[in-house]
Amino acid sequence: MSVTADGGRSRRRLGTMRILITGGTSGLGLAMARALADDGHRIVITGRAADRAAEVAATLSGEVHGIGMDVRDGPSVRSGRDRTIDLLGGLDVLVNNAGIGMRTVNPRFLTDPQPFWQVPESGFRDVIDTNLTGYFLVASAVVPDLLASPGGQIINVTMNHATMTRPGFVPYGPSRAGAESLSRIMAADLAGTGVRVNLLLPGGATATGMIPDDRADISGLLPAEIMAEPVRWLCSPAAAEIHDQRIVATDFQSPPRR
């Protein structure tokens, strides 16, 4: 049983989750949304542009809604949360995925990396506000809804530890390192409440528009779909006891479905 937006109770199909995916209009977010929609979950995806989010949602199977949300902005996040609850009647899973990469600060970050003291303040703040503060704002807004769920979970998307300390990767590295620390504290604060917190990362660079155009020749980029199987598993009954784990998609071996 799950709490509806008006405080009543409504039956849900066994195994069906109500899921909010931030930054779900492209890249990893879209790949996860597609996989979870194919499994029959009810989903809201967000993007900064509401029209774009709605257009992308319409291309996916099942019940998928697209809404506008700027994860950097508290009022926008709270409005997006309210709209999500109106659409889904509650929330079981938050996938914190919305983020921006190094190319927004330095389009040539692979061939001409900038030392931290050359990074513009505005660029630093924008990446931190999106990749770190955004995770905090959205999770804080929806935790009461997750606590009302019989199987609440936060999935925070992160990246390899080596990238967090790589030269020339300010502010992207610190933003993801901060989000990882935040995730561990979220897990500790929510221990014993029934709400689980887990980390999910691809395990390498992905072909999701993060790589500069002048390095399109890089081989071995992971497809966004690398996230599909682990996120499907995390949102399934088989992962009901998984908490405070760091799951690397390239190392993931799907357990047998029950």
Secondary structure, 3 states (H helix, E strand, C coil): CEECCCCCEECCCCCCCEEEECCCCCHHHHHHHHHHHHCCCEEEEEECCHHHHHHHHCCCCCCEEEEECCCCCHHHHHHHHHHHHHHHCCCCEEEECCCCCHHHCCCCCCCCCCCHHHCCHHHHHHHHHHHHHHHHHHHHHHHHHHHCCCCCEEEEECCCHHHHCCCCCCCHHHHHHHHHHHHHHHHHHHCCCCCEEEEEECCCCECCCCCCHHHCCCCCCECHHHHHHHHHHHCCHHHCCCCCCEEEHHHCCCCCCC
